[in-house]
Amino acid sequence: MTISRKKHSVQTKVKVVLEVLKGEMTTAEITAKYGIHATQMNNWKKAVLEVLPEAFSNKRKLQENDQQALIDELYKQIGQLKVENDFLKKNFDRSA
């Protein structure tokens, strides 16, 4: 006899974590209401609290912009090196 794991939707996880963070209900009440183990609730809460500060940070956007600028610069260098390589190949074939 196998026991299948429940798969909870994102909406359910959000509701549970918000209720945990509000603190209006005890952990036992929330577990009874949603049928979720207390350890699972604490794991979801911990995951949210780790990600939450990034939501209010511009650091992530700056990193994305810096990365895109680096990618653009590298593509520019690749194009320039390709043109130089083709030029040198043509001149080498003519001289040989």
NORBELRA-V949927 format. One record per backbone hydrogen bond with DSSP energy under -1.0 kcal/mol. CO is the residue of the C=O (numbers start at 1). NH is the residue of the N-H. If there is no record, write none. Layout:
CO|NH + CO|NH
//
This chain:
9|13 + 10|14 + 11|15 + 12|16 + 13|17 + 14|18 + 15|19 + 16|20 + 17|21 + 18|22 + 19|23 + 26|30 + 27|31 + 28|32 + 29|33 + 30|34 + 31|35 + 37|41 + 38|42 + 39|43 + 40|44 + 41|45 + 42|46 + 43|47 + 44|48 + 45|49 + 46|50 + 47|51 + 48|52 + 51|54 + 52|55 + 54|57 + 58|62 + 59|63 + 60|64 + 61|65 + 62|66 + 63|67 + 64|68 + 65|69 + 66|70 + 67|71 + 68|72 + 69|73 + 70|74 + 71|75 + 72|76 + 73|77 + 74|78 + 75|79 + 76|80 + 77|81 + 78|82 + 79|83 + 80|84 + 81|85 + 82|86 + 83|87 + 84|88 + 85|89 + 86|90 + 87|91 + 88|92 + 89|93 + 90|94 + 91|95 + 92|96
//
